[in-house]
């Protein structure tokens, strides 16, 4: 990106409930990453973490470990919402 806001934001609501959910999320992120790279889109992936169980770590660490070519960010929705 060129310092400006991306032209396309791919927003994915997620919940880190178990390992199966993480595996599905990983597959989805890789698929979007490949699609964005293929068409050279000016895009970002935004994960919106809802109702994260207190027994699970935030998806922030998970997202940092993914080798995505497209910029990504995480928005955590507070439990009170």
N, C-alpha and C positions, 0 to 999 in steps of 0.2 A: 504494500500500500504506500501511498505517497504522502502520508501525514494527514490526509483528509479522511473523513468518515467513509467507510466502505459503501459501495453501491448496493450490496446485497448482504443482509444479515440473516443467517440461518439460525433460527431460535428453536432450541430443543428443551422441552420441560423434562426434567429427570429426577429420579429418586434413588439414592444409593441404598437400596434395601437388602441386596444380597449379591453373591458372586455372579449369579445368572444375569442379573440386571447390568452389572458392570461389563460382562462379556457382550451383551447386546449393545450397550452403549459404545464399546470399543469398535465393534463391527460398523455401527452407524457412523461414528466419527471418521473411520478410515474410508468408508464409501463416499461420504461428503467431501473429504479431503481430496480423494482421487478425482471426483467429478469437477470440483472447482479448479484443480490443476489442469485437467484436460481441456477446459474451455478458457483458461487463463482469466477467470472471473476476479473482479475486485470484490472480495467477500470476506466475511468473518463468520465464525461459529460462536454462538452465545448459548451457554448451558444455563438453565434456570433451575437451581436445585430447590425442590419443594420438600418440606416435611422430612428432613433428614433424621433418621433414627439416631438417638444419642450414643448408641453402641457402635456406630460406624464412623469412620473418619470422613472428613469433608472431601468432596470430589476435587478440591483444589490440588491436592497432591497427585491424584490420579491424572488430572489434566496436564500437569507439568511433565509427567513421565511419557506422555504420548508425543511421538515425533510427527506432529502435524505441520504441513507446509502452509496451511491457511491460519491466519491469526485466530486465536480463540480466547474467550474470557468466560468467567463464571460469575453468576449473580446468585446469591444465597437469599432466599426468602425467609424472614424470621418466623419462628414457630407461632408467634402470636397472630400472624396474618391468616 
